[in-house]
Amino acid sequence: MTQTSSGELAVEIGGIHLKNPVMTASGTFGYGLEFAELVDLNSLGGIVVKGLSLKPAAGNSPPRIVETASGMLNAIGLENIGIDSFIRDKLPGLGAYDTPVFVNIYAETVEKYAELASRIDTVEQIAGIEVNISCPNVRAGGVVFGVDPEAAGRVVEAVRQRTEKPVMVKLSPNVSDIAGMAQRVEEAGADAVSLINTITAMAVDINTRRPRLGNITGGLSGPAIKPVALRMVWQAACAVRIPVVGIGGIMTTEDVLEFMIAGATAVQIGTANFVNPRVSMEIIDGLARYVKENNIGNIRDIVGTLKT
Ligand SMILES: Cc1cc2nc3c(=O)[nH]c(=O)nc-3n(C[C@H](O)[C@H](O)[C@H](O)COP(=O)(O)O)c2cc1C
């Protein structure tokens, strides 16, 4: 049994009603439709599509994925078909489902983020925008928007000015002050923050003495990062009033509950989709059982209930 209509699991993110708090994470669930034969897309709380840019992008040279202990390293390089093709070719198919679609965007400049936001603003079928601020900022000499609160704030302000859609900002874990970053994007007009993106990491082949990723470094995801993600979600949730969406190494119902108790209103499932594409549905069933067994009126009641 998959929970699709009961109010017990319903939550809200930036004014968007989610049937349950479980979304799929960007880059791990394609453009959604690829999974339609395996997963009842109507059962999901939300779908966040693969990161999209203004123009199609080819991504990095291979190898782009390496397995590591309790996780994986990826350096896909944000390969994608571009926002216009997505809206024209992929989005109409998603219209058959009653599940909010969040479009994850990335760009090299503030202006391009703003342009992406304005193209999305008029598209009714898109529920909200997830702004990925963990990619290179060429204008600022290769630093990353997501590690500089002022640059992050400028991106969010520019996006905010160009769209009325709810804006969720996806934070990078590669910072020393996640609470300060969350506060800056809240001030800049974000409706929610989602965290964490992958942790910069690498692997070495001892025989060739070469990096195991074509890009040398990549992003670590999966169970290995869960404790770090949980700590950052808790710190961010203590620092802001907007909803926090927890991401990082979630594999089970218990993992989701940990994130929610630490302060997440909803979660996203990433790497686990590669192990078991139906994992989100199983987790949603597990959450439905948990609220019943524990006489919890609504799953929202456990958000931020960590006793310290
Ligand atoms: C293969 C792969 C591709 C990803 N692509 C994107 C992306 O396009 N945009 C983005 O914001 N995050 C991307 N991510 C990051 C995930 O959405 C997620 O934040 C991260 O993997 C941590 O969650 P997990 O441990 O559950 O996978 C990607 C992750 C993986 C593993």
The ligand as an SDF file (V2000), in Angstrom:
LIG
                    3D

 31 33  0  0  0  0  0  0  0  0999 V2000
   24.8580   11.1200  -10.2190 C   0  0  0  0  0  0  0  0  0  0  0  0
   24.4380   12.3350   -9.4510 C   0  0  0  0  0  0  0  0  0  0  0  0
   24.0280   13.4840  -10.1390 C   0  0  0  0  0  0  0  0  0  0  0  0
   23.6230   14.6290   -9.4440 C   0  0  0  0  0  0  0  0  0  0  0  0
   23.2060   15.7200  -10.1480 N   0  0  0  0  0  0  0  0  0  0  0  0
   22.7760   16.8330   -9.4650 C   0  0  0  0  0  0  0  0  0  0  0  0
   22.2780   17.9750  -10.1720 C   0  0  0  0  0  0  0  0  0  0  0  0
   22.1720   17.9810  -11.4110 O   0  0  0  0  0  0  0  0  0  0  0  0
   21.9090   19.0760   -9.4420 N   0  0  0  0  0  0  0  0  0  0  0  0
   21.9720   19.0870   -8.0650 C   0  0  0  0  0  0  0  0  0  0  0  0
   21.6060   20.0940   -7.4440 O   0  0  0  0  0  0  0  0  0  0  0  0
   22.4030   18.0030   -7.3790 N   0  0  0  0  0  0  0  0  0  0  0  0
   22.8110   16.8930   -8.0390 C   0  0  0  0  0  0  0  0  0  0  0  0
   23.2450   15.7900   -7.3350 N   0  0  0  0  0  0  0  0  0  0  0  0
   23.2570   15.8160   -5.8550 C   0  0  0  0  0  0  0  0  0  0  0  0
   22.0470   15.0940   -5.2660 C   0  0  0  0  0  0  0  0  0  0  0  0
   20.8290   15.7090   -5.6670 O   0  0  0  0  0  0  0  0  0  0  0  0
   22.1230   15.0700   -3.7190 C   0  0  0  0  0  0  0  0  0  0  0  0
   22.1370   16.3940   -3.2220 O   0  0  0  0  0  0  0  0  0  0  0  0
   23.3570   14.3430   -3.2140 C   0  0  0  0  0  0  0  0  0  0  0  0
   23.6490   13.2100   -4.0000 O   0  0  0  0  0  0  0  0  0  0  0  0
   23.2290   13.9080   -1.7480 C   0  0  0  0  0  0  0  0  0  0  0  0
   22.1400   13.0430   -1.5520 O   0  0  0  0  0  0  0  0  0  0  0  0
   22.2760   11.4170   -1.5720 P   0  0  0  0  0  0  0  0  0  0  0  0
   23.3810   11.0730   -0.6130 O   0  0  0  0  0  0  0  0  0  0  0  0
   20.9390   10.9270   -1.1420 O   0  0  0  0  0  0  0  0  0  0  0  0
   22.6170   11.0270   -2.9720 O   0  0  0  0  0  0  0  0  0  0  0  0
   23.6490   14.6340   -8.0160 C   0  0  0  0  0  0  0  0  0  0  0  0
   24.0600   13.4740   -7.3310 C   0  0  0  0  0  0  0  0  0  0  0  0
   24.4450   12.3400   -8.0170 C   0  0  0  0  0  0  0  0  0  0  0  0
   24.8720   11.1210   -7.2320 C   0  0  0  0  0  0  0  0  0  0  0  0
  1  2  1  0
  2  3  1  0
  2 30  2  0
  3  4  2  0
  4  5  1  0
  4 28  1  0
  5  6  2  0
  6  7  1  0
  6 13  1  0
  7  8  2  0
  7  9  1  0
  9 10  1  0
 10 11  2  0
 10 12  1  0
 12 13  2  0
 13 14  1  0
 14 15  1  0
 14 28  1  0
 15 16  1  0
 16 17  1  0
 16 18  1  0
 18 19  1  0
 18 20  1  0
 20 21  1  0
 20 22  1  0
 22 23  1  0
 23 24  1  0
 24 25  2  0
 24 26  1  0
 24 27  1  0
 28 29  2  0
 29 30  1  0
 30 31  1  0
M  END
$$$$
